[in-house]
Amino acid sequence: MKRSRSHSEGGGGQELNVGVNLHNVNAPFQPRASVASMSHPQISLSLVSSEGRTGTGTEPCWAGNTQLRDSPTESASSRETWPTQVGSQQDTIGGQGQNEEVEEGDEEEAEQKVVQRVNTSNRIQPLDIIKEPLDIMAQRMREQPDESLEELKADVRDILGNQNRREEFSLLQRLLTIRRDFTPERLMRAHKTQLEIFVALKTGILAFLLPDISVFHTALVEIFFHKTCRNISCRSPLPANDCTCECCRSMSGFCNQCMCVMCSKFDFDANTFRWLGCDVCSHWTHSDCAMRSGTISMGVSTKAGSDRDSNSCELIFRCRACGGVSELLGWARDVFQNCALRWERDSLGKELDYVRRIFHMADDTKGNHLGRKAQEVLDKMKNGLDTSSAIKEILCFFQADTENVESKDKERDNVKVLDRREVCDRVAGVVREVIAKLEGVAEEKVLLVKKARSALESSDRELKDKQQELADLLVCIQQYNSLVLVFSN
């Protein structure tokens, strides 16, 4: 299991002003190592308002629920991070829509009708951006003051983030999807604000419209046509790492460096239990999505170097992208050992809640013990246990488990050495006995052979004597018959 996601500062280009980088820094099959510290600026890139946040704010979100949640949708990592995209968005390299076809001969007439319906106040509306021809709208936007363009972007941000304007968002996204005139060359000539609105509506990410975030014009075009990752802190060329798996080939715009294999969403969480990394293909999955889909279950892990029996049943994660299996107990131990000291009290409570929910499904002794330990520490924290003591208690639990495993390994190794010596001694004794018996049997066989040979020789001599006697007897019979014949005449 990949130990945890980590990020460092940095962005993708000189004009990209984002202070986090979600590139995957953990390669598969790497030895377990410490994870880099989390030092990113606290910039908010929330894409829409969360529907699932409730509570008074007087207590942590993990403190009020001791019951196991059958559905992990309450988790922050799998919550809706942007409006649901409506309609198909499988674009060709030219950005053509699939749902409707507009004949070129009718485009000019349609454009003229749209121009006639332009707002008389000359204020550009979001619907105008989508419906009017690219060149005409680009010219209009160049004539607008900066204040008007900022108001337009703020209006589109409200459409993306306001739950009451979901229908309006769906309409704009549908109209954007069916446009046939979008090509990389034409979008390169579009107005910067115009292109930012296109990308924000297509991806559902309002961060492209924030005033303190600026992305290169070329980068926006690449994101629009799924040439690079839409995560502006990742910006990996797609498919990332030239991956040819089914997910990277079939999921338009999917990036295996920062997105969940199941929901195709990304966030800026790192050094956390909210993400699971596959040891085999290095793709990432939300823990919530994995629990909801049943890819976390009991099974057999054959990972080399495991301190458990290769045939024992334990809690494992099965990757949706490649089908690879990763064990979870060692993953939990490494995440705690590398990241726990960086967690604040609320973060620690949330992480322990994830461990409790994940390992509640474990049927093996160690996994079930970890789930119960996480619940125990959560209860103590609700009763006033300080953060450092809670972290120390969890780390001591893993340390004791590690020492217990090492002790059992040593005992097992010692037993194996003694058994080998005894077996060798016993085998040597048995071999000596067998050799002695074979030697005795061999001597007896030699005597028997000699006796048999002597008897055979004696029989041969007796047979020759009998043959000679028979010949003599036959001669006597012939002589007797001759005499009888003479006297009879």
CORKAHU-V986570 format. One record per backbone hydrogen bond with DSSP energy under -1.0 kcal/mol. NH is the residue of the N-H (numbers start at 1). CO is the residue of the C=O. If there is no record, write none. Layout:
[[NH | CO] [NH | CO]]
This chain:
[[2 | 277] [18 | 16] [30 | 27] [43 | 41] [63 | 60] [75 | 72] [91 | 89] [95 | 92] [106 | 103] [110 | 106] [111 | 107] [112 | 108] [113 | 109] [114 | 110] [115 | 111] [116 | 112] [118 | 115] [122 | 119] [129 | 125] [130 | 126] [131 | 127] [132 | 128] [137 | 133] [138 | 134] [139 | 135] [140 | 136] [141 | 137] [142 | 138] [143 | 139] [149 | 145] [150 | 146] [151 | 147] [152 | 148] [153 | 149] [154 | 150] [155 | 151] [156 | 152] [157 | 153] [158 | 154] [159 | 155] [160 | 156] [161 | 157] [162 | 158] [165 | 162] [166 | 163] [169 | 165] [170 | 166] [171 | 167] [172 | 168] [173 | 169] [174 | 170] [175 | 171] [176 | 172] [177 | 173] [178 | 174] [187 | 183] [188 | 184] [190 | 187] [195 | 191] [196 | 192] [197 | 193] [198 | 194] [199 | 195] [200 | 196] [201 | 197] [202 | 198] [203 | 199] [204 | 200] [208 | 205] [209 | 206] [210 | 207] [213 | 210] [220 | 216] [221 | 217] [222 | 218] [223 | 219] [224 | 220] [225 | 221] [226 | 223] [227 | 222] [229 | 236] [234 | 231] [235 | 231] [238 | 227] [242 | 239] [243 | 240] [249 | 245] [250 | 246] [251 | 247] [254 | 251] [259 | 255] [260 | 265] [261 | 284] [264 | 260] [271 | 5] [276 | 285] [278 | 283] [282 | 278] [285 | 276] [287 | 274] [290 | 286] [291 | 287] [292 | 288] [293 | 289] [295 | 290] [297 | 316] [299 | 314] [306 | 303] [312 | 309] [314 | 299] [316 | 297] [317 | 326] [318 | 295] [319 | 324] [323 | 319] [326 | 317] [328 | 315] [332 | 328] [333 | 329] [334 | 330] [335 | 331] [336 | 332] [337 | 333] [338 | 334] [339 | 335] [340 | 336] [342 | 339] [343 | 340] [348 | 344] [349 | 345] [350 | 346] [351 | 347] [352 | 348] [353 | 349] [354 | 350] [355 | 351] [356 | 352] [357 | 353] [358 | 354] [359 | 355] [361 | 358] [362 | 359] [368 | 364] [369 | 365] [370 | 366] [371 | 367] [372 | 368] [373 | 369] [374 | 370] [375 | 371] [376 | 372] [377 | 373] [378 | 374] [379 | 375] [380 | 376] [381 | 377] [382 | 378] [383 | 379] [384 | 381] [385 | 380] [390 | 386] [391 | 387] [392 | 388] [393 | 389] [394 | 390] [395 | 391] [396 | 392] [397 | 393] [398 | 394] [399 | 395] [400 | 396] [401 | 397] [402 | 398] [403 | 399] [404 | 400] [405 | 401] [406 | 402] [407 | 403] [408 | 404] [409 | 405] [410 | 406] [411 | 407] [412 | 408] [413 | 409] [414 | 410] [415 | 411] [416 | 412] [417 | 413] [418 | 414] [419 | 415] [420 | 416] [421 | 417] [422 | 418] [423 | 419] [424 | 420] [425 | 421] [426 | 422] [427 | 423] [428 | 424] [429 | 425] [430 | 426] [431 | 427] [432 | 428] [433 | 429] [434 | 430] [435 | 431] [436 | 432] [437 | 433] [438 | 434] [439 | 435] [440 | 436] [441 | 437] [442 | 438] [443 | 439] [444 | 440] [445 | 441] [446 | 442] [447 | 443] [448 | 444] [449 | 445] [450 | 446] [451 | 447] [452 | 448] [453 | 449] [454 | 450] [455 | 451] [456 | 452] [457 | 453] [458 | 454] [459 | 455] [460 | 456] [461 | 457] [462 | 458] [463 | 459] [464 | 460] [465 | 461] [466 | 462] [467 | 463] [468 | 464] [469 | 465] [470 | 466] [471 | 467] [472 | 468] [473 | 469] [474 | 470] [475 | 471] [476 | 472] [477 | 473] [478 | 474] [479 | 475] [480 | 476] [481 | 477] [482 | 478] [483 | 479] [484 | 480] [485 | 481] [486 | 482] [487 | 483] [488 | 484] [489 | 485]]
